[in-house]
Amino acid sequence: MKSLPHTLHALMGSLVIAGVLAGAWRAGAGSISGAVTAQDGVTPIADLEVTAWKAGAFLWTGYKKVTSANGTYSFTGLGAGTYRIEFNQSDNPNYAHQTYSNVTMLSEGLPLTVTADSVHTNINGRLPPASKIAGKIYRPDGVTGLAGITATAHQYDTVLGWRQLGDYADSDGNGVYLLGGLASGVYRVQYEDFLNGDYVSQVYSNARSLSEGSNITVTTASTTTSINVTMHQAGKISGQVWGTNGTPLADGSVDALVRSGSGWDYADSQDGYLDASGRYTLGGLSSGTYRVQFVTYADDILDEIYDDALERDQGEDVVVTAGATVSNINAVLDRPAWPPRIVRQTLTSGGNLEVAYTSTSGASCVLEEGVFTGTGFVWTNADPFPSYNIKGVNTMNRFGSASQLFLRVVSP
């Protein structure tokens, strides 16, 4: 996984959940408020995470508050839209996760329509005692308990896909873990070595992904036990990254990529952040073949794929074996992102010419073709639609290929 505990995962299809932000979304007069208690309706629950999720066509954006000592919360200044309220007691695993009004899945929550003048009060939660999942995590020998592995519970939402809910738990010195904060329902549990990356992440029971895992059914206020797993030794990739003038690059990260169909996906791995000397270690990798992506947070310098490539398909394979570290996978990131530069021209199956070029994020570019007149070039637009770019390699098309073309990419 590329996430940490409490991180919301990518969702189904084109729908995405954005990061959770503290406070209101933007200036406005709409508000939502309420209180959260135990199931008795009297005992307040303090320091509870309450999230107002705003629905969009392709984006759900969440804004977070924490309940006061008497269990109350209030969102003010909400922009117009449709919201759902979620109560997630991740810091107190004795109460169950809940979505208003008294459901588990966010997609089944009661929509609240907010306008400039609307005031929604008494949007309350009454949280039942939590269900829990318990088990033991073993070393590869299947006998010795393994400490420091993080377990998280995930539930499938019919609209939002797989989401982490409730608490997270790190296995103790004997490998024992206890996950709380869950409502009754069906879950899958994921195990990850965030600390050292010595073990490959897995989903109960011995699956590589949530979609392939086994269901675990929990009932109200009960503990489902003996959800045990044996971890497998991981391989690692390490190296160093330099920036311009041979200076170690500390402001960046490294990702492992795996082939997925005709493209590339992020591999399940320990996050590879660069230290002050530009060094990194990517752990948590299963045996296999990877591409390594080097990312700099500077807007004016291009990211790269090992070894010295700008596109993933042009990179070099790195073969990883369980229990071993592939070292000296290094990079120098010093190629400017601007001005635009053509790096590849490919004739497509449709007979058009795909032009790949470098750019900085947010720049607008057009493709032009030139005719030499004897004294210079006359340039005309070859693609009438300006392209809004990401940092890195972008593409445009010259429709209807022709030989002996002179092409350039410019900012209009």
PyMOL commands that set and color helices and strands:
alter all, ss='L'
color gray80, all
select helices_A, chain A and resi 106-108+210-212+244-246+312-314
alter helices_A, ss='H'
color red, helices_A
select strands_A, chain A and resi 16-22+30-38+49-55+59-66+72-78+81-88+98-99+112-114+119-120+125-127+131-138+150-157+161-170+176-182+185-192+199-200+202-203+216-218+223-224+229-230+232-233+235-242+252-260+263-266+272-273+279-285+288-296+304-305+318-320+325-326+331-332+341-347+353-359+364-372+377-388+392-398+406-410
alter strands_A, ss='S'
color yellow, strands_A
deselect
rebuild
show_as cartoon
